[in-house]
Amino acid sequence: MFVDYNSEKIMAFQKSLLAGLIVLCVFFTANSCFSADLKIGVMNVQKIIVECEAGKAAKGRFDQRMTELQSGFKKEQDALKELQDEIKKKSSAWSEETKAAKVREFQKSGRELQAKTDDARFEMKQMQDKELEPILKALETIVEKYGKDNGYTVLLDSKNGVIYANSAIDITDAIVKKLNGALDKK
């Protein structure tokens, strides 16, 4: 879940970067008397989040919780599998009442496990959002400041709408360093 980092907040951030590019491109092509140099930079937002220290720490906490939840479900999954195997093997020897009771028990256990799995999935989504929120807030501030300080007209996410970008304009590593510095201060 956490590995792909495709939360709604990341997508919103990426969409706002793309929207900004489109607006700037339209403005610059429509206003031919604008004489300032156009300076474009690209960055990989997903890579920044994965490689920054705060992102690595968040992923570690997320993976640890995921492992805890999965090990908690293992016993229940094994019991459900055993019951299913028992029904398959012994159902022909059971009476209709016994067979029906075992099938109901299997279905009930399956629904309970599914409910617990859904709860765990929701918990992991909440945890991911909570872990990513401060990183994304800091990233937005850093990218804005970096862009202004270095004279960029526009900074784009290289994984959202950019088909090709020369590696010379990739600022991903610089943003990771700035983000690590900013989050270390907090």
C-alpha positions, 0 to 999 in steps of 0.5 A: 500500500505505502510503497507506491505512494499514490495517495490523493494528496500526492495526486492533487499536488501533481495535478496542481503542478501540471495545471500550473504548467498549462496555465504558464504555457498558455500565458507565455504563448499568448503574450508574445511581448513577455521577454523573460527567459523561460526556465523549466525544472523537473522533479520526481515527487514519488522519488523525493518522498521515497528517498527523503529521510522522513519518507524512509522512516514513515515507510518503516513504520507503515511496513511494521504495522502492516506486518503486525496486522498480517501476522494477526490475520494468519491464525484466522486465515489458517483456521478458515482454510482448515475448516474449508478443507474439513468441509470438502473432505468430510461433507459426504459423511455428515448429515445435512444438519451438520453439513449446513452448520459447518457451512454457516460457520465457514461463511460467518468466519469468512465474513468476520475475517473480511470485516477485519481485513477491511478495517485494517485496510482503512487503518493503513490508509489513514496511517499513510495519509497521516505519515505523508501529510507533513512531508507533502506540506514541507515539500510544497513549501520547499519546492516553491522557495527553491523555484523562486530562489533559483529563478525557475518559471515552472517546476514539473513532476516528471512522472505526471505528464512530462514525456521527456526531460533532459536530466540536466534540468532534474532537481529531484536530488536537490529537493530531497536534500532540502526536504531532509534539512527542513524536516530535520529542523522540526 
